[in-house]
């Protein structure tokens, strides 16, 4: 099992419709490739965790880096993991209508205190802290 974590800045201000489209597209593509993970969006920034077979994760990350909807892609982690952290593809979005995204497959709300509350066994604590802070704070990059 392999994991890549990256952060990037959105180009412009994505509309609710554009983010919904991204959510649907990501769910379909990642399900097809056997990739699970998490995509967070807030304050104009994306933070994404991709996990799955090494070749599939590397292929998806290359595709993501070439996507014109974001810029300043920074690789935060890239390597093997003992097991998946996110068994189902999930996405969290802040500052958008919870009702709209709540109806979409794969959406989870990163606001509640229970979001990422537990650190699964074998998972890097610093990485989990990074994910938790992104879900509740402003963008991490300067």
N, C-alpha and C positions, 0 to 999 in steps of 0.2 A: 504494500500500500504506500502511496506517495502523496505528499501534500505540498501545495504552493499557496502562499498568502501574499497578496499585493495590495497596494493602495494607489489610487489615482484621483485626478480631478476631473469632474464633468466639464465638457465643452459647452459653454452657455449654461442656461438654466433649463434642465429637462422638465417638460410638462408632465402632468399626471398621466396623460395618455402615452407619452413616450416611455415613462417608467413602467407602466403596465405592460406595454409591448415588450420591453426588455425582460421583465419578469416572466412572461409567457415564453418568449424565445429561449431564455436560459433554461427554464424548466424542461422544455422539449429537447434541446441539445444535450443537456447534461444527463437526462434520463437515457437518451439514445446511447451515450458513450459510457454509461455506468459511473458517472462522476457525481459525487455528493458534495455538499459544502454549505456555504453561507455567503450571501451577498448583502452587505449593508450599504445604505445610502443616507447621507445626512450632510447638510451644510455645503452642498456642492462636491462632496467627496464620496468615493466608493472605497470599500474595503471588502475584499473577497477571499474566501478560503475555498480551494479546490482540492478534492481528495479522490483517489481512485488508482487505477493501474498507471504506472509511470508514463508510458507512452501516451495514453489518453490525456492525462493531466498536462503534460508538456505540449501536446498538440493544441489543447484548448487554450493554454496560456499564450502560445504564439499567436493564435487567432485573436485573443483578447488584446494583446499588445498592439495589433494592427488596426483595432477598431477606432474609428474616428470620433466616437462619442465621448472619448475621454483622452486626457493627456497626462504627462508627468507620472507615468507608471513606475512605481518603486517596488521592487521585489523585497518582501520582508522575511520570507522563509521559503525554503525549497529543499525538500529531502524526504527520506522515508519516515513513516509513522507506523507504530505497531498495529493500529486498528483505526477505523473511521471514527471521527468525533461526531459527525453529523450523518446519521443513518438515512435521513430523508433530505432531499434538496429543499432548503429553506432560504427565504429571503426576508430581510427586514428593511423597512423604509421609515425614516423619520420625517416629520413636517409635511406629511401628506394625509389625506383622508383615510383614517383607519377603516371606515366602512367599505371604501372602494377596494383597498388591498386585502381586507379581511375575507372577501369573497373569492379571492384567487387561490388556486392550488399552490401550495408550497410556501405561502406567506406566514410569517410569524411576526409578532409585534415585539421589537427589542426594548420597549420602554419598561415593562414591569420588572420589579426587583428580582423575580425568579428567572429572568432571561439569562442564560448561561451561568446560573447560580452555582452549579456543581462542576467541578473539574473531573472529567472521566479519568479512570486509572490509566497511567502511562502517557498522559497528555502533558505537554510542557506548560507549567503554571504561568510563565511569563507570556506565552502566546494567548492563553485564556484571559489574562489580565488585559492584554492589548485589545482583544475583541470586546470585552466588557466596557472598557473605557471609550472605545469608538462608538458604541451603542448609546452612551450617555453623555459624551463630551463633544466638543467641536472637533474638526479634522485634526489629525495628528501631525501632518506635515506642515512645515513653516510656509 
